[in-house]
Amino acid sequence: MYKHLLVPLDGTPLDAATVEQAVAYAASTSARVTFLHARAEFGASADGALLHTMSPREFSTAASGNAAAIVAKAEAAARAASVLCASLVFTSDHAHEAILETARTAGCDLIYMASHGRRGLKGVLLGSVTRKVLEHATLPVLVAAIESNQTALTDEQRAIATLRDEHRSLAAILHALLGIVDDTARTADPALLRAMLFYIEQFPERLHHPKEDEHLFRKLRERTSECDALLGELAHQHVAGAKQFAELRRVLESGDRSAFAQGVRDFAQLQWQHMSAEEKLILPAASRHLRASDWREIALAFSTNGDPCFATSESFDQLAIRLLTLAHGKATAAIGAA
């Protein structure tokens, strides 16, 4: 039985499904997972070289890309399933070599990756990384045909995938925030902390949670009384979370770092318990009781959110990526200085 999976991520929309399947497999076999994102060398491109000359600061941001957000969301999915995980980011123009080398050095016994292949010449080109890994691998490679399985998603599948993805984004931000406040060896950047709180306030508290109440919870109450008690508790947690969040902002401005750190821990714990209950209890119940028309309404409502890390709304997209990149960069710098 495989005990250590390497899961390459390329930043495409297929990543979410790949991660969910790989994590489910790891959970079923008590395996651990290492996520790998191999990004191209931006500085070697004509645009990169020009930007490096004209604006080194903007070059640094462009070169880092959204790597931190990609692996942070993958880690959030693993933690939600209680799967041990780690992640690595490499800069390489030869992704298959980075995948094989990482599998060797990390001691992985299975490479779990998605196939991007389609028919014809385009398929050969899009599937080139997977093909090269298969050609040169000296350990087992499991290729999941993720793309072909997603060509015609139902409204239910789309709605559930969006809800889970939004949970992963929130969990990634919360984990990064916890990492900052729990690191007593360095001084937290108040501006970064305020920006993270702003993100949590603007997306989950004002958009995600109200739509759960208005659409998912309401529809489930209409179809069954089975979940009434749990739905009532979750709705109460939405209200309690908003009050808890307001207190977090007040404590941050007071300058009491110890109280703020404890407040973040309490808030994060509540959110993780809340998301776990929704995914393990509410969504399965919804699958049993809701009708196609219900799922159509829910999918439409949440499709206007966009994903907070990779959204059609550029403000949320850039904010979340920037926050995770900054948090990752500051943590890396602190480790290097230790």
C-alpha positions as CSV (number, residue, x, y, z in Angstrom):
1,M,0.0,0.0,0.0
2,Y,1.3,3.4,-1.0
3,K,2.2,5.6,2.0
4,H,3.6,8.8,0.5
5,L,2.1,10.5,-2.5
6,L,3.6,13.2,-4.6
7,V,0.9,15.4,-6.2
8,P,2.1,17.8,-8.8
9,L,-0.1,21.0,-9.3
10,D,0.1,23.3,-12.3
11,G,-2.2,26.1,-11.3
12,T,-5.0,25.1,-13.8
13,P,-8.7,24.7,-12.9
14,L,-8.0,20.9,-12.7
15,D,-6.0,21.3,-9.5
16,A,-9.0,21.4,-7.2
17,A,-10.4,18.1,-8.5
18,T,-6.9,16.5,-8.5
19,V,-6.3,17.5,-4.9
20,E,-9.7,16.3,-3.7
21,Q,-9.2,12.9,-5.3
22,A,-5.6,12.5,-4.2
23,V,-6.4,13.5,-0.6
24,A,-9.4,11.1,-0.5
25,Y,-7.1,8.3,-1.7
26,A,-4.5,9.2,0.9
27,A,-7.1,9.4,3.6
28,S,-8.3,5.9,2.7
29,T,-4.8,4.4,2.9
30,S,-3.5,6.5,5.8
31,A,-0.9,8.0,3.5
32,R,0.7,11.4,3.6
33,V,1.0,13.8,0.7
34,T,3.6,16.2,-0.7
35,F,2.2,18.8,-3.1
36,L,4.6,20.2,-5.7
37,H,4.2,23.3,-7.9
38,A,6.9,23.7,-10.5
39,R,6.6,27.2,-12.0
40,A,8.4,28.4,-15.1
41,E,11.4,30.7,-14.9
42,F,9.8,34.1,-15.4
43,G,13.1,35.9,-15.6
44,A,14.1,33.9,-18.6
45,S,11.2,35.2,-20.7
46,A,11.4,38.5,-22.7
47,D,8.7,40.0,-20.5
48,G,10.4,39.0,-17.4
49,A,13.8,40.4,-18.4
50,L,12.2,43.7,-19.3
51,L,10.2,43.9,-16.1
52,H,13.3,43.1,-14.0
53,T,15.2,46.0,-15.6
54,M,12.3,48.5,-15.4
55,S,10.7,47.6,-12.0
56,P,12.5,45.1,-9.8
57,R,9.7,45.2,-7.2
58,E,7.0,44.4,-9.7
59,F,9.3,41.7,-11.2
60,S,9.5,40.0,-7.8
61,T,5.7,39.9,-7.5
62,A,5.3,38.6,-11.0
63,A,8.0,36.0,-10.6
64,S,6.4,34.6,-7.5
65,G,3.1,34.3,-9.3
66,N,0.3,32.6,-7.3
67,A,2.5,29.6,-6.2
68,A,1.8,30.3,-2.5
69,A,-2.0,30.3,-3.0
70,I,-1.9,27.1,-5.1
71,V,-0.1,25.0,-2.5
72,A,-1.9,26.7,0.4
73,K,-5.3,25.7,-0.9
74,A,-4.0,22.1,-1.5
75,E,-2.7,21.9,2.1
76,A,-6.1,23.2,3.3
77,A,-7.8,20.3,1.6
78,A,-5.4,17.8,3.2
79,R,-5.9,19.3,6.7
80,A,-9.7,19.1,6.3
81,A,-9.3,15.4,5.7
82,S,-6.8,14.9,8.5
83,V,-4.1,13.9,6.0
84,L,-0.5,14.8,6.8
85,C,0.9,17.0,4.1
86,A,3.8,19.2,3.0
87,S,4.4,21.3,-0.1
88,L,7.2,22.5,-2.2
89,V,7.6,25.1,-4.9
90,F,10.3,24.9,-7.6
91,T,11.3,27.2,-10.4
92,S,11.9,25.0,-13.4
93,D,11.3,25.1,-17.1
94,H,11.3,21.3,-17.1
95,A,8.4,20.3,-14.9
96,H,8.8,16.6,-15.4
97,E,12.3,16.7,-14.1
98,A,11.2,18.6,-11.0
99,I,8.5,16.1,-10.4
100,L,10.8,13.1,-10.7
101,E,13.6,14.6,-8.6
102,T,11.2,15.7,-5.9
103,A,9.6,12.2,-5.8
104,R,13.1,10.8,-5.3
105,T,14.4,13.2,-2.7
106,A,11.2,13.3,-0.7
107,G,11.0,9.5,-0.6
108,C,7.6,9.3,-2.3
109,D,6.3,5.8,-3.4
110,L,3.6,7.1,-5.8
111,I,3.2,10.0,-8.1
112,Y,-0.5,11.0,-8.3
113,M,-1.2,13.4,-11.2
114,A,-3.9,14.5,-13.6
115,S,-3.9,13.9,-17.3
116,H,-4.5,17.0,-19.4
117,G,-4.5,15.0,-22.6
118,R,-7.1,15.4,-25.3
119,R,-7.3,13.7,-28.7
120,G,-5.1,14.7,-31.6
121,L,-1.9,16.9,-31.8
122,K,-3.3,19.3,-29.1
123,G,-3.6,16.3,-26.7
124,V,0.0,15.3,-27.3
125,L,1.2,18.8,-26.4
126,L,-1.1,19.3,-23.4
127,G,-0.2,15.9,-22.0
128,S,3.5,16.2,-22.6
129,V,4.5,16.6,-18.9
130,T,2.5,13.5,-17.9
131,R,3.9,11.6,-20.8
132,K,7.5,12.5,-19.9
133,V,6.9,11.5,-16.3
134,L,5.6,8.2,-17.4
135,E,8.5,7.6,-19.7
136,H,11.2,8.3,-17.1
137,A,9.6,7.4,-13.8
138,T,11.2,4.6,-11.7
139,L,8.2,4.4,-9.3
140,P,4.5,3.9,-9.8
141,V,2.5,6.8,-11.4
142,L,-1.2,7.0,-11.0
143,V,-2.8,9.2,-13.8
144,A,-6.3,10.4,-13.0
145,A,-8.4,11.3,-16.0
146,I,-9.7,14.4,-14.2
147,E,-10.4,16.5,-17.3
148,S,-12.6,13.9,-19.1
149,N,-14.6,13.4,-16.0
150,Q,-15.5,17.1,-15.7
151,T,-16.7,17.8,-19.2
152,A,-20.4,17.9,-18.2
153,L,-20.7,18.7,-14.5
154,T,-24.2,18.8,-13.1
155,D,-25.5,21.8,-11.1
156,E,-25.1,19.8,-7.9
157,Q,-21.4,19.0,-8.7
158,R,-20.7,22.6,-9.6
159,A,-22.3,23.9,-6.5
160,I,-20.5,21.5,-4.2
161,A,-17.2,22.1,-5.9
162,T,-17.6,25.8,-5.5
163,L,-18.5,25.5,-1.8
164,R,-15.6,23.3,-1.1
165,D,-13.2,25.5,-3.0
166,E,-14.3,28.6,-1.1
167,H,-13.8,26.7,2.1
168,R,-10.2,25.8,1.0
169,S,-9.5,29.5,0.3
170,L,-10.8,30.6,3.7
171,A,-8.9,27.8,5.4
172,A,-5.7,28.8,3.6
173,I,-6.0,32.4,4.8
174,L,-6.8,31.3,8.3
175,H,-3.8,29.0,8.5
176,A,-1.5,31.7,7.2
177,L,-2.9,34.1,9.8
178,L,-2.3,31.5,12.5
179,G,1.2,31.0,11.4
180,I,1.9,34.7,11.8
181,V,0.3,35.2,15.2
182,D,1.8,32.0,16.6
183,D,5.4,32.9,15.6
184,T,6.6,34.6,18.7
185,A,10.1,34.9,17.2
186,R,9.1,37.8,14.9
187,T,7.0,40.9,15.1
188,A,3.8,40.6,13.1
189,D,3.2,43.2,10.4
190,P,0.0,45.1,11.5
191,A,-0.7,46.1,7.9
192,L,-0.7,42.4,6.8
193,L,-2.9,41.4,9.7
194,R,-5.4,44.2,8.9
195,A,-5.4,43.1,5.2
196,M,-6.1,39.5,6.2
197,L,-9.0,40.6,8.5
198,F,-10.3,42.7,5.7
199,Y,-10.3,39.7,3.3
200,I,-12.2,37.5,5.9
201,E,-14.7,40.3,6.5
202,Q,-15.4,41.0,2.8
203,F,-15.6,37.5,1.5
204,P,-16.7,34.8,4.0
205,E,-18.6,37.1,6.4
206,R,-20.4,39.3,3.9
207,L,-20.8,37.0,0.9
208,H,-20.2,33.3,1.5
209,H,-22.0,32.8,4.8
210,P,-25.1,34.9,3.8
211,K,-25.5,32.9,0.6
212,E,-25.3,29.6,2.5
213,D,-28.1,30.8,4.8
214,E,-30.2,32.2,1.9
215,H,-29.9,29.3,-0.5
216,L,-28.3,26.1,0.7
217,F,-29.7,26.1,4.3
218,R,-33.2,27.4,3.2
219,K,-33.6,24.8,0.5
220,L,-32.6,22.0,2.8
221,R,-35.1,23.1,5.4
222,E,-37.8,23.1,2.7
223,R,-37.1,19.5,1.7
224,T,-36.5,17.8,5.1
225,S,-36.5,18.4,8.8
226,E,-33.7,15.9,9.3
227,C,-31.1,18.6,9.6
228,D,-33.1,21.3,11.4
229,A,-31.1,21.2,14.6
230,L,-27.7,21.3,12.8
231,L,-28.8,24.0,10.4
232,G,-29.9,26.1,13.4
233,E,-26.5,25.6,15.0
234,L,-24.7,26.5,11.8
235,A,-26.8,29.6,11.3
236,H,-26.0,30.6,14.9
237,Q,-22.3,30.1,14.3
238,H,-22.6,32.5,11.3
239,V,-23.8,35.2,13.7
240,A,-21.4,34.2,16.5
241,G,-18.5,34.2,14.0
242,A,-19.4,37.8,12.9
243,K,-19.3,39.0,16.5
244,Q,-16.1,37.1,17.2
245,F,-14.6,38.7,14.1
246,A,-15.6,42.2,15.2
247,E,-13.8,41.6,18.5
248,L,-10.7,40.4,16.7
249,R,-10.5,43.8,14.9
250,R,-10.9,45.6,18.2
251,V,-8.2,43.6,19.9
252,L,-5.8,44.1,17.0
253,E,-6.1,47.8,17.2
254,S,-5.6,47.7,21.0
255,G,-2.1,46.3,20.4
256,D,-2.6,43.3,22.7
257,R,-0.7,40.7,20.6
258,S,-1.3,37.8,23.1
259,A,-5.1,38.5,23.2
260,F,-5.2,38.8,19.4
261,A,-3.3,35.5,18.9
262,Q,-5.8,33.7,21.2
263,G,-8.7,35.4,19.4
264,V,-7.4,34.2,16.0
265,R,-7.0,30.6,17.4
266,D,-10.6,30.6,18.7
267,F,-12.0,32.1,15.5
268,A,-10.1,29.7,13.3
269,Q,-11.2,26.7,15.4
270,L,-14.9,27.7,15.1
271,Q,-14.5,28.2,11.3
272,W,-12.8,24.8,10.8
273,Q,-15.5,23.0,12.9
274,H,-18.2,24.9,11.0
275,M,-16.8,23.9,7.5
276,S,-16.2,20.3,8.6
277,A,-19.9,20.0,9.7
278,E,-21.1,21.4,6.4
279,E,-18.9,19.1,4.3
280,K,-19.4,15.9,6.3
281,L,-23.0,16.3,7.2
282,I,-24.9,19.1,5.4
283,L,-23.6,18.4,1.8
284,P,-24.3,14.7,2.0
285,A,-27.8,15.4,3.3
286,A,-28.3,18.0,0.5
287,S,-27.3,15.4,-2.0
288,R,-30.0,13.1,-0.7
289,H,-32.9,15.5,-0.4
290,L,-32.5,18.5,-2.8
291,R,-33.9,18.5,-6.3
292,A,-32.3,19.5,-9.6
293,S,-34.1,22.9,-9.5
294,D,-32.7,23.5,-6.0
295,W,-29.1,22.8,-7.1
296,R,-29.6,25.0,-10.1
297,E,-30.5,27.9,-7.8
298,I,-27.6,27.2,-5.4
299,A,-25.1,26.8,-8.3
300,L,-26.2,30.1,-9.8
301,A,-26.0,31.9,-6.6
302,F,-22.5,30.8,-5.8
303,S,-21.2,31.1,-9.3
304,T,-21.4,34.9,-8.9
305,N,-19.0,34.7,-6.0
306,G,-16.0,33.6,-8.0
307,D,-13.3,31.8,-6.0
308,P,-11.6,34.2,-3.6
309,C,-8.1,33.1,-4.6
310,F,-8.8,32.6,-8.4
311,A,-11.9,34.7,-9.0
312,T,-13.3,36.5,-11.9
313,S,-13.4,39.4,-9.5
314,E,-9.9,40.8,-9.8
315,S,-9.9,42.4,-6.4
316,F,-10.5,39.2,-4.4
317,D,-8.2,37.3,-6.8
318,Q,-5.2,39.7,-6.3
319,L,-5.9,40.3,-2.6
320,A,-5.8,36.6,-1.6
321,I,-2.8,35.7,-3.7
322,R,-0.9,38.7,-2.4
323,L,-1.8,37.9,1.2
324,L,-0.7,34.3,0.9
325,T,2.5,35.3,-1.0
326,L,3.4,37.9,1.7
327,A,2.7,35.5,4.5
328,H,4.8,32.8,2.9
329,G,7.6,35.2,2.1
330,K,7.7,36.6,5.6
331,A,7.8,33.1,7.1
332,T,10.6,32.1,4.7
333,A,12.6,35.1,5.6
334,A,12.1,34.4,9.3
335,I,13.4,30.9,8.9
336,G,16.4,32.1,7.0
337,A,17.2,34.6,9.7
338,A,17.0,32.1,12.5
